[in-house]
Amino acid sequence: MTVKNKEQLIREAIRQFQPVFTEALTQLFQQEFKLADGDFAEEIKSQVASQEFPCIVVSLKAGAESSVVNNITIPTPLALNLSGWMLGMEPPEAVSEEVIEGLQEGTNQILGQLQAAVDGTDRQFQFENVSIKNVAGEDELSELVTGDDGEVMTYSLEVAGETYTLHHFVQGFDPVDADEESAPGDDSQASPEPEPKGTDDEDVDPGSIVDVHQAEFDTISGTNGSNGKSRNIDMLLDVELEVYVELGRKRMKIQDLLKLGKGSLVELDRSAGEPLSIFIGDKKLAEGEVVVVDDRFGIRITQLVGPKERLTGLVS
């Protein structure tokens, strides 16, 4: 396949998830993000050498068989801002283990939303070996981005009045060359049909071969042909789901946990008066404020996620 065709395929896959990615960033960090892709190159070594250091690198494998290696570089100032926004605090002055752990947690949440977005489509994405590293120089980055084969995509990420440049190193992406496929009527390139084989080295009677085809299922939004009323979704209406409200979070070291005792105060990352998050399982459903109803705590919903995202969260 030509470089142009490969570039188009990579850009198409990236643009498919840009809206989901930016929405996930906005929800997690409470900032408005704008992401645009730019240059595309195949010069791996020169791109590694031109990277500004130090930087944060997000490494992961993705693809139907987790065969595509991705390394995404994030400028250190952006990584520090992300850490501060996630905790609702001022950005830390330097990258620490706590910053790396926070970015790891945020990355897992974003990848989870990307995974949910591709469920039910032909593109089966799986993410493995997700790691966040603080890379000091070219030698450390070369240990992650190995070899000369691959492509580099550049992104422009705008947030809080600043624009940052991210580099996305993609290796192991090797689509089938459409130009090499056999033309219609050309039997010279056609693959021979495999002969049926049986167990114990015995041939299977060709007449006993079972005709296998892909199963077809009704969609959850289907209708009854007789009266046009919705069906299938009604089967879920009596299912009980656990709803919980998150008051806030706090990351603590084990040594600090061991010091806790009766009367100890644990300061959470959410400020007084800030909306609380309402979850169904691990999916965010809405935001709200605490109220008291007949001597019991309650929560008044102030904002809901979109209907499509709500349904996806319930059935995924």
C-alpha positions as CSV (number, residue, x, y, z in Angstrom):
1,M,0.0,0.0,0.0
2,T,1.2,3.5,-0.8
3,V,2.2,5.9,2.0
4,K,-0.8,8.1,0.9
5,N,-3.3,5.2,1.4
6,K,-1.8,4.3,4.8
7,E,-1.9,7.9,5.9
8,Q,-5.6,8.1,4.9
9,L,-6.4,5.0,6.9
10,I,-4.6,6.3,10.0
11,R,-6.2,9.7,9.7
12,E,-9.6,8.1,9.3
13,A,-9.2,6.0,12.4
14,I,-8.0,9.0,14.4
15,R,-10.7,11.3,13.3
16,Q,-13.3,8.7,14.1
17,F,-12.4,9.0,17.8
18,Q,-11.5,12.7,18.0
19,P,-15.0,13.8,19.2
20,V,-15.0,11.0,21.9
21,F,-11.5,11.8,22.9
22,T,-12.0,15.5,23.3
23,E,-15.3,15.0,25.2
24,A,-13.6,12.5,27.6
25,L,-10.8,15.1,28.2
26,T,-13.4,17.8,28.9
27,Q,-15.3,15.7,31.4
28,L,-12.2,14.5,33.2
29,F,-10.3,17.7,33.4
30,Q,-13.2,20.3,33.4
31,Q,-11.5,22.2,30.6
32,E,-12.4,22.7,26.9
33,F,-10.1,20.9,24.6
34,K,-9.7,21.4,20.8
35,L,-7.7,18.7,19.0
36,A,-6.5,18.9,15.4
37,D,-4.1,16.6,13.5
38,G,-1.4,18.1,11.3
39,D,1.8,16.7,9.8
40,F,2.3,13.0,8.9
41,A,5.8,11.6,8.4
42,E,7.6,8.2,8.2
43,E,11.0,9.4,9.4
44,I,10.9,7.9,12.9
45,K,14.5,8.7,13.9
46,S,14.4,12.3,12.9
47,Q,11.1,12.8,14.7
48,V,12.5,11.2,17.9
49,A,15.6,13.5,17.7
50,S,13.4,16.6,17.2
51,Q,11.3,15.9,20.3
52,E,11.6,18.3,23.2
53,F,12.7,16.8,26.4
54,P,11.8,16.0,29.1
55,C,8.3,14.8,28.2
56,I,5.6,12.4,29.2
57,V,5.1,9.4,27.0
58,V,1.8,7.3,26.9
59,S,2.6,3.8,25.6
60,L,0.0,1.2,24.6
61,K,-0.8,-1.5,22.2
62,A,-4.0,-1.4,20.2
63,G,-5.8,-3.2,17.4
64,A,-7.9,-6.3,16.9
65,E,-4.9,-8.4,18.0
66,S,-3.1,-5.6,19.9
67,S,-0.4,-5.6,17.3
68,V,-0.1,-1.8,16.8
69,V,2.3,-0.1,19.1
70,N,1.5,3.5,20.0
71,N,3.7,6.0,21.8
72,I,2.3,9.5,22.3
73,T,4.5,12.3,23.7
74,I,3.0,14.9,25.9
75,P,4.9,18.2,26.8
76,T,5.7,18.3,30.5
77,P,3.9,21.7,31.1
78,L,0.7,20.2,29.7
79,A,1.1,17.0,31.8
80,L,1.5,19.1,34.9
81,N,-1.6,21.2,34.1
82,L,-3.6,18.0,33.5
83,S,-2.5,16.7,36.9
84,G,-3.6,19.9,38.6
85,W,-6.9,20.1,36.7
86,M,-7.8,16.5,37.6
87,L,-7.3,17.2,41.3
88,G,-8.8,20.7,41.2
89,M,-5.6,22.2,42.4
90,E,-2.7,24.3,41.2
91,P,-0.4,22.4,38.8
92,P,2.6,20.8,40.6
93,E,6.0,22.2,39.9
94,A,7.6,19.0,38.8
95,V,6.7,15.5,37.6
96,S,6.4,13.1,40.6
97,E,5.1,9.6,41.2
98,E,1.8,11.1,42.2
99,V,1.6,12.9,38.9
100,I,2.4,9.8,36.9
101,E,-0.2,7.8,38.9
102,G,-2.9,10.4,38.3
103,L,-2.1,10.6,34.6
104,Q,-2.3,6.7,34.5
105,E,-5.7,6.8,36.1
106,G,-6.9,9.5,33.7
107,T,-5.6,7.6,30.7
108,N,-7.4,4.5,31.7
109,Q,-10.7,6.4,32.0
110,I,-10.3,7.9,28.6
111,L,-9.4,4.6,26.9
112,G,-12.4,3.1,28.6
113,Q,-14.6,5.7,26.9
114,L,-12.9,5.1,23.6
115,Q,-13.4,1.3,24.0
116,A,-17.1,1.9,24.7
117,A,-17.4,4.1,21.6
118,V,-16.2,1.3,19.3
119,D,-18.3,-1.5,20.8
120,G,-20.8,-2.8,18.2
121,T,-18.8,-1.5,15.2
122,D,-16.6,-3.4,12.8
123,R,-13.4,-1.9,14.3
124,Q,-12.5,-4.0,17.3
125,F,-10.1,-2.1,19.4
126,Q,-8.3,-3.5,22.4
127,F,-5.8,-1.7,24.6
128,E,-3.0,-3.5,26.3
129,N,0.2,-2.6,28.2
130,V,-0.9,0.9,29.0
131,S,1.9,2.8,30.7
132,I,2.9,6.4,31.5
133,K,6.6,7.3,31.6
134,N,8.6,10.4,32.3
135,V,11.2,10.4,29.5
136,A,14.3,12.5,30.0
137,G,16.0,12.3,26.7
138,E,16.4,10.8,23.2
139,D,17.9,7.6,24.3
140,E,15.0,6.8,26.6
141,L,12.5,7.6,23.9
142,S,14.4,5.4,21.4
143,E,13.9,2.4,23.8
144,L,10.1,2.9,23.4
145,V,10.1,3.8,19.7
146,T,12.3,1.0,18.4
147,G,13.4,0.5,14.8
148,D,12.9,2.6,11.7
149,D,9.5,1.3,10.5
150,G,6.4,3.3,11.4
151,E,4.6,6.6,11.0
152,V,4.4,9.8,13.1
153,M,1.3,11.9,13.4
154,T,1.5,15.4,14.9
155,Y,-1.5,16.8,16.9
156,S,-2.2,20.4,17.9
157,L,-4.0,20.5,21.3
158,E,-5.5,23.8,22.4
159,V,-6.7,24.2,26.0
160,A,-6.8,27.1,28.5
161,G,-5.5,29.6,26.0
162,E,-2.4,27.5,25.2
163,T,-1.5,25.3,22.3
164,Y,0.6,22.2,22.7
165,T,2.2,19.9,20.1
166,L,1.8,16.1,20.6
167,H,3.6,13.4,18.6
168,H,2.0,10.1,18.0
169,F,4.4,7.3,16.9
170,V,2.5,4.4,15.3
171,Q,4.4,1.1,14.6
172,G,3.2,-2.3,13.5
173,F,0.4,-0.9,11.3
174,D,0.5,-2.9,8.1
175,P,-2.7,-2.9,6.1
176,V,-3.2,-5.0,3.1
177,D,-2.1,-3.3,-0.1
178,A,-5.2,-2.9,-2.3
179,D,-2.9,-2.7,-5.4
180,E,-1.6,-6.2,-4.7
181,E,-5.0,-7.8,-4.5
182,S,-6.0,-9.9,-7.5
183,A,-8.1,-8.2,-10.1
184,P,-11.6,-9.6,-10.9
185,G,-11.3,-12.7,-13.0
186,D,-7.7,-13.2,-12.3
187,D,-7.4,-16.6,-10.7
188,S,-3.6,-16.6,-10.5
189,Q,-3.6,-14.7,-7.2
190,A,-6.6,-16.4,-5.7
191,S,-5.9,-18.5,-2.7
192,P,-6.8,-22.2,-3.0
193,E,-9.8,-23.3,-1.0
194,P,-8.7,-25.4,2.0
195,E,-9.5,-29.1,1.8
196,P,-11.8,-30.3,4.6
197,K,-9.9,-32.3,7.2
198,G,-11.3,-34.6,9.8
199,T,-10.0,-36.0,13.0
200,D,-7.6,-38.9,13.3
201,D,-6.3,-38.2,9.8
202,E,-9.6,-39.2,8.2
203,D,-11.1,-37.1,5.4
204,V,-14.6,-35.7,6.0
205,D,-17.3,-36.4,3.6
206,P,-17.7,-33.1,1.6
207,G,-21.4,-33.6,1.7
208,S,-21.3,-33.3,5.5
209,I,-19.8,-29.9,5.6
210,V,-22.0,-27.5,7.6
211,D,-22.9,-24.2,6.0
212,V,-21.8,-21.5,8.5
213,H,-22.9,-17.9,8.2
214,Q,-22.8,-14.8,10.5
215,A,-25.6,-14.7,13.1
216,E,-28.1,-11.8,12.8
217,F,-29.7,-10.2,15.9
218,D,-32.5,-7.7,16.3
219,T,-31.3,-4.2,17.5
220,I,-32.4,-2.9,20.8
221,S,-34.2,-0.1,19.0
222,G,-36.3,-2.4,16.9
223,T,-40.1,-2.2,16.5
224,N,-42.9,-4.7,16.4
225,G,-44.1,-5.1,12.9
226,S,-47.8,-5.3,14.0
227,N,-48.2,-2.1,16.1
228,G,-44.9,-0.3,15.6
229,K,-44.3,-0.1,19.4
230,S,-40.8,-0.4,20.8
231,R,-39.7,-3.8,22.0
232,N,-36.6,-5.4,23.5
233,I,-35.8,-2.3,25.5
234,D,-38.9,-3.1,27.6
235,M,-37.2,-6.2,28.8
236,L,-34.6,-4.0,30.6
237,L,-37.0,-1.7,32.4
238,D,-37.4,-3.9,35.5
239,V,-33.6,-4.5,35.8
240,E,-32.3,-3.0,39.1
241,L,-29.1,-0.9,38.8
242,E,-27.0,0.5,41.7
243,V,-26.9,4.3,41.7
244,Y,-24.2,6.0,43.8
245,V,-23.0,9.5,44.3
246,E,-19.3,10.4,44.5
247,L,-18.6,13.1,47.1
248,G,-15.0,13.3,46.2
249,R,-11.7,11.5,46.0
250,K,-8.3,11.6,47.8
251,R,-5.1,9.9,46.8
252,M,-3.0,9.0,49.9
253,K,0.2,7.1,50.6
254,I,-0.1,3.9,52.6
255,Q,2.0,5.4,55.4
256,D,-0.6,8.2,55.7
257,L,-3.5,5.8,55.7
258,L,-1.9,3.9,58.6
259,K,-1.8,7.2,60.6
260,L,-5.6,7.7,60.3
261,G,-7.6,7.4,63.5
262,K,-10.9,8.4,65.1
263,G,-11.4,12.1,64.5
264,S,-8.9,12.3,61.6
265,L,-9.9,14.6,58.7
266,V,-9.5,13.6,55.1
267,E,-9.7,16.5,52.7
268,L,-11.3,15.6,49.4
269,D,-10.6,17.0,45.9
270,R,-14.0,18.5,45.5
271,S,-14.7,22.0,46.9
272,A,-17.8,23.0,48.8
273,G,-20.8,23.8,46.6
274,E,-19.3,22.0,43.6
275,P,-21.7,19.6,41.8
276,L,-21.5,15.9,42.8
277,S,-21.1,13.1,40.3
278,I,-23.9,10.5,40.0
279,F,-22.9,7.1,38.6
280,I,-24.6,4.0,37.4
281,G,-22.0,1.2,37.9
282,D,-18.8,2.9,36.6
283,K,-20.7,5.1,34.1
284,K,-21.3,8.8,34.9
285,L,-25.0,9.5,34.6
286,A,-25.4,13.1,35.8
287,E,-24.3,15.8,38.3
288,G,-26.3,17.2,41.2
289,E,-26.5,18.9,44.5
290,V,-27.2,17.5,48.0
291,V,-30.6,18.1,49.6
292,V,-32.4,16.8,52.6
293,V,-35.8,15.0,52.2
294,D,-37.6,13.9,55.3
295,D,-34.5,13.5,57.4
296,R,-32.7,11.7,54.6
297,F,-30.0,12.8,52.2
298,G,-31.0,13.1,48.6
299,I,-29.5,14.6,45.5
300,R,-31.2,17.0,43.0
301,I,-30.0,16.5,39.5
302,T,-28.7,19.6,37.9
303,Q,-27.2,18.2,34.7
304,L,-27.6,15.0,32.7
305,V,-25.3,13.4,30.1
306,G,-26.8,13.1,26.7
307,P,-29.5,10.4,26.0
308,K,-27.3,8.5,23.7
309,E,-24.4,8.4,26.2
310,R,-26.8,7.5,28.9
311,L,-28.2,4.5,27.0
312,T,-24.7,3.4,26.0
313,G,-23.6,3.5,29.6
314,L,-26.5,1.4,30.8
315,V,-26.2,-1.4,28.2
316,S,-22.5,-1.5,27.6
